[in-house]
């Protein structure tokens, strides 16, 4: 499975562990609203005449009520409800007149198909090291691979990331059990840890290793590691090499108790059922609005939002009641999906100077898979993609504002502030900085390529009980939303998209930003 299929789970632990037990839903009474929606200021002139002012609450509400309905069963990637949501979005694009951005068998299509697979948890695994027997769920976690029963001497390859001295230099590992150190010299957060782990697995497979054992002693608690690997996951299928991935296990080495595995001549026996895999196809949905300016229309602004959620019952990984086991995902992220639909409607009515790619992404909840795939298989050239205005969120606790993650970093602060103000909303920049939110949504897949990419999110300044009450909980359903606020949020988002697409110059990364160098490389600056 790809590296990024595990990042979102661990990155969201701070929210998940703070979540409260979900309660049965009531379809007759909505919960109290946090703060009243600010009254819109008197709008005159150009703002009042913009198509954004014609977006109605009724159409916003009807789209959300469908996308977050019980019938879609939580829109989990690879499940029928996810496919239904994708079809609904595609047909809205067709109705609005967007141009299909993808193709299937040479035919124009709104779907960017992605070969994904469902990876079930291993049912058993043991590893015998001398007199010790390490067991699944205690000292062992199986990451990938099919059934295996191997005995042999291990070969230690440092971090296992290169052919250098602290890697595979001078080591023939074909058919051998390779042991590597967990993480990497530079890995700090969950994303970097799993990226390094995926790179190790790839290199070990290329060198013909029989199995890969990673000595885990990183910052993520072992209990969370076991929790994640004991449940089904979704990943992008490896269509280049095919076959079953190399058997890859993590060993809990928090106290360096298995340091003998680094020693030459150490023999181990490894037996595992592996992790069965079945196809779970999914797709991004993409449409284009062509710009009006003869020159600027060659540049693209991306409007992105993920439409998947976490499914039903145990799939969601959160508590639920027997009376309500469907994780509807009204806030996360039917809210954002409808925002890009509304932006599509008004931008095609009055097209901006730049072209706009409207991109509904799958697989965010299972590791940013849809956006990661798009970044490697873009439908318009990345070099011509000047901005991504992503919209996503865990919820809101202040309906007088929108919060923008990356507002101060990505070069379109004036346009975003103007759009919010026009529809009676304030702006709060960089909420909950301790959570590292910029790198936890689909925007980061664009940022890593060098494209300025903030996330326009419902209003909050910090995570509190209002956020945790609904985040990945079964009560996050349409009845719980403040629709006057959702309506105004959609208008502000659409207007921000228009202003950015009409800018005379491209937005730029802030000087010194960690993604600035990637931007310079992409755009040849």
N, C-alpha and C positions, 0 to 999 in steps of 0.2 A: 504494500500500500504506500502511497506517496507520503512524503514527510508531513505536508500540511494538513493531513486528515485528522491529526490529533491536537493541533494547536488550539483550536477554538475551545475545546473542552477544558483544558487546563487554564487557558487565559481567562475563562469565565468563572473560575472556582470562587473568587471573592464574592461574586454575586450569588452563585448557587448555594454556597454555605450559609449565606445570610437570608435566603428565601424562607418564607413562612409556609406552613402546611396549606395546600389549596383547599378551598371550601366549595361545596356544591353551588352551582350557578343558579341564579334566579333570573328568569326572563321577564319579570314584571317590575323589578325595582333596580335601578342603577345605583351604584355606591356614591357616597358624597364626593363632590368634585373638590380638588385641592384649593385652587384660587379661581376667582371669576375671570373669564376671558376679558381682556381689556377692550374697551369700546374703540372701534376704528375711528381714526381721525377723519375729519371731513376731507374727502378726496376730490380734487378738482383737476381739470385739464387732462394731461396725458394719462395719468394713472387711472382715472375714472373711465377713460375710453379704451383701456387695454383689454384684450381678451381675458386676462387673468381675473378681472372683476366679474366676468360672466360665469365663472365656475360656481356651480350651485352646491349647496350642502346636500341636496337630495342625491345628486350623482356621486358625490364623494361617499356618502353613507351606503348607497346601494352596492357600489364596488366592494367596499370593505365587508359588508354583510355577506356577500357571496364568498370572497376569498378567505374569510375567517369563519366560515360556516362549518357546522358539524359534518356536513356531507363531504367536505374535502379532507377530513380525517387528519388534520394537522400538517398537511402538505409536506410530509417527510420525503426527502430526496430518495428517488428510486421506487416510490409507492404510487399507486393510481391517483391519489389526491394531488400529488405534486404535478403529475402529468396533466390532470384536469386544469389546474391553475395555469400551467404553461399554455395550454390551448386557449383558455379564456383570455389571457393577455395577448396572445397572437391575434385572436379575432378582434380584439379591441384595436390593435394596431391596424388591422385590415380595414376596419370600419372607419377609422380616423384618416386613413390614406397614407400611412407611413410606407416607405419603400422597404421591402424585405432586405435585410443586410447579409443574410447567409444564403447558402445553396445546398441542396441535397440531390445528389445524382444529376448535377447540372441544372436543376430547376430552382428558381428563386424560392426562398423559404425564410420565415421568421425564426426558425429554430436552428441554433447551433448545437447539434447533437454531441453528446459526450458519453463515451463508453465508460460507465461506472460499474462497480461490482459491490455486492454485499458480502462482507467478511464476517463470518460468525466467530464467536469466541472458541478457543481451544477447550476441549472437554477434559483433557488430562495432559500432564507433562511432568517428568521427573528428570533430574540430573544427578548422577552419582559421582561424587568427588571424594576419593579416598574412602573414609568411613562415613562421610556425610551424604545424606540423600536430600536434595533440594526439591521442593514440591511447588506445583502450580498454586497460585493464590497466596503463598507464603513467601518463599524466597525467589520464585520464578514468575515472569510474565512473558507470554508468547506474543511477539509482535506480528510476525508473518511466517508463512511457510506451510507446506503440506505435512503429511505424516512422515515421521523420521524415527529411525532406530539405529544410532551410530555409536561406535566405541572407538576411541583412538586418542593419540597424543594431541594435546592442544599446542597451538603456535601463537605466541603473543605478538601483536603487530602494533603496539603503541595505541595511538588514537585511531589507527586504521583509515586515515583520511587521505594519505598520499603514498607515493612510492619512495619517500625520503627515509632518513634514518629513523624517524619516529613513526614508521609506517611499514610498508611492504618491501623496503629495500633489501635485496639478497634473500628474500623468503619466497619459496615456492609453496603455495597453500592449496594447490589443486587437490580436491578430495579430502582436505584437512578441516579440523574444527579450529576456527580462528577465534581468539580472545582479544578484545580491544577495551580500552579505557572508555568510560562513559563521557558524553559531552565533547567538548573541544577546548583548546586553550582560550578561545575567545567567546565561547557560548556563555550567555548570562541569563536570558529569559527562556521561557518554555519554547517559543518559536525557534530560537537558535539551537536549543538542545535537540529538538526533533528534526530540524534541518540537517544537523550534523549526523544524527542517527541514520537518516535516510541515505545520506551520502556514503556512510560506511557500508550500509547494506548493498548499495549499488556497486561499489568497488569490490566488495567481497564476492558478489555474484559474478562480476566480470572476470575475476581471477580464479573462478571455479571452486570456491570454498564449499565444503559440505554443510557447514553451519557456522553461524556467527553468534558469539556470546559477548554481550556488552556488560561490563561491570558498572552498575549504576550507583552513583553516589551524588546525584545532583540535588538541586534545591526543592524540587517538587516532592512532597512527602510520598513515601512508598505506598501508603494506603490509597492515595488518589490514583497512583499508577495502576494498582490492582483493580480499582473500581472501573477505570476506563477500559482496560484490556479484558475485563470479564464480560463485556457486552458487545453486541453487534456494532460494526462500523461500516461506513461507506467510503470507498476509495475510487480513484481513477484507475482503470485497468491499464496494465502495462502492455500496450499493443505493439511495442517495438521488439521486445525479446520474447514475449509470449511465455507459456508455461507457468509453473508455480514458483513464486519468489523463494529465495534462499531462506531456510529456517533461521530465524533471528529471535533470540531470547535476551531479555534483560535479567540480570541477577542482582538482587539487593546486596550491594557491597558498601552500605553506608558507613560501616565501622571497619572497612578494609579486612573483613573476616575471611574473604576468599582470595587473598592476595597470592595464594599458592597457584592459582590458575595462570599467573604470569610466568611461572617457572618452567624451564625446559624439562621435558620428560614427564610432565604431569598427564596422566590418562584419565579421561572422563567417559561416562556412558550417558547418552542423551536419548530419551524416548518421549515423543509427543504425538498426539493425534493431529497436530497442526490446526490451521484455521480454514475451514471450508469456504469456498468462494462461489457465488452465483451472480449472473448478470443483473444489474440494476440500472438500466439506461435512464438518462435524464438529459436535459437541454437548457441552455440559456435561450432567451427570447430577445431578438434584436430587430429594431427598425430604424430607418434613417429619415430625417427631415432635411432636405437640401437647403443650404443657405442661399441668400439672394445676392450677395456681393460677388462679383466675378472672380475676385482674388481670394477673399477670406473664406469662401465656400469650400476651398480645398483644405481648410482646417476644421477639426471636429471638436466639439464639446460633448463629452459623454455624460449622460444622466443615468446613474446606476442605483439599483435597489435589489436586494435579494428577496425572492418570493417564497422560498422554502421555510419550513419551521420544523418542529422536532417530533411530530407524529402523535401516537396514541400509547397510553399505558406505559409499560416499561421502556419503550423506545425513547421516551423523553428524558429519562434519567432523573426526573423530579418527582416528589410525592404527588399523589392524586387520590381522589375519593372514588369509590365504586360507582357513585351516582354521576360522576363526570370524569372520564379518563382521556378526553380529547384535548390536546394542547392546540388551541385555535390560532394563537399568534396574531391577535389583532394589532397589538403594538409592535410586535417583532415578527414579521415586518409587512403585514398587510397595509399598515399605515404608510410605509415608504413606497410600497408597490403602487398604491393608488396615487401617491404624489407624482410619480413619473408618468402615470397614465394621464393625469390632469395636465401636467406640463406638456405632454404630447399633443393633447387636444388644442391647447391655446397657442402653442408654438407653430403648429401647422396652419392654424387660422391666419396668423400673421407671422410669417417666417422671419427669423433673425438673419443677420449677415453671415454668420458662420453656419456650417452644417452641424446637425445634432444627431448623435447616435444614442438612441434610447435603449437601455440594456437592463433587462430583468434577469437576475442571476440566480442560478440554482446552487445548492450545496454549501451555502455559507455556514449553516449550523453544524455541518460535519467537517469543517476545516477550510472554509474559503475556497472550496473546490471549483465552483463555477468561475469566479473571478481569476483564480490562478490559471485555469485552463485558458480563459480568454486572453490573459496577458501573454501566454505562449503561442496562441493561435488567434491573433487579432483579426477582426473583420474589416477594419480600416487601419491603415498604417499607423503604428504607434508614433512615428515621427511627426505625423500630421494631427495627432491627438494632443490638444493643447491644455485640456483640463478635464477632470472628472468631478462632478458634483454628486457625490454619493449621499444617499439618505437611508438611515438605519437607526435603531434605538432600542433600548431596554424598556422604555416607558417615559413618563413625564411626571413631574410634581409641581410644575409652575406653568400655568397656561397663559402667562403674560409675556413669555419669551420663547425664542428658539435658541438652542444651544448648538454651537458649531465647533467641532473638533478639528483643529488645524486652521482655524480662521486667521490666526496671526502668522501662519507659516506659508500659506499657499497663494498669496498675491491677489485675491479678489475680495478683500475685506470690505472695501467701499461699496461694491455692488451688492454683496450679501446684506450688509447693514441697511442699505437703501431699500432693498426689497422687503425686509422685515418691517421696517418703519412704515412703508407704504400701506401695509395691511395691519397696522396697529400693534405690532409686536416688537419687543426689545430683543437684543442679542446678548447672549452670554458666551464668552469665548473660553475654550479649553476647560470644560467641566471635569471634575474628579481627576486631576492630573496624576494622582497616585495609581490610578488604574491602568495607565498606558493605553488609553482607548484608541489612539490614532492607529496603532498597529493591530487592532482586533476586529476590524471590519473589512469589507471588500475593497475599500479605498486603498489599503496598503498594497494590494496586488498591482495597482497602477502606480503608486508612489515608488515602489521598488524599481520600476522601469524608468522612473524619472518624471512622471506626469504629475503635476500638482493636483492633489486629490483630498479635499476636506470631506468631512461627513456632517451633513445638515440633519440635526436630530431634534426630536421633541424636547421641550423645555425642562431642564434640570441643571442644578449646580453641583449636587453631590448625590451619592447613593444613600437612600434612606429607606424607611419601612414602606413608603408608598411605591418606590421602585421595586423593591424585593417582593412585595406582595403580588405583583403581576408578572415579574420577569420569569419566563419559562414556567409559568404556572397554568393550570387548567382553567382558571377564572379569567385569563386574558382573552375575553371574547368581546364581540362588538357591543353588547349591551353595557359594558363597563366604560365605554369611551365617552369623552366629552366632544360630541360631534361639532359644535360651533368652533371649538379650538382646532380640531382636525381640519375643518374646512379652511380656516384662515392659514393654517400651516401650509396646506397644499397651494394656496394662492401665493404665499410668500416664496415657497420653493420654486414655483413656476416662473415667477417674476425674476428671481435671482438668476435662474438659468438664462432667461432672455437677456438680462443686462450683461452677463458674462459673455454670452455668444455675440453680443453687439460691441464688445470692447474694441477700441481701435488697436490695442496691443495685447499680446499674450500675457496672461498672468505668469509670474515667476516665483520660484521658491525664495524664501527669505535667505539672506546671506548667512552662510554657516549652517544651514539646516542639514540634517544627516542625509537627506535625499537630494541635496543640491547638486552634488557631483554626478549622480545618475542622470539628472535633468540636463546638465551640460553635455554629458556624453550622448544622450538621446538626440538632443536638438543641435549638436555640433557647435555649441557656444564656446 
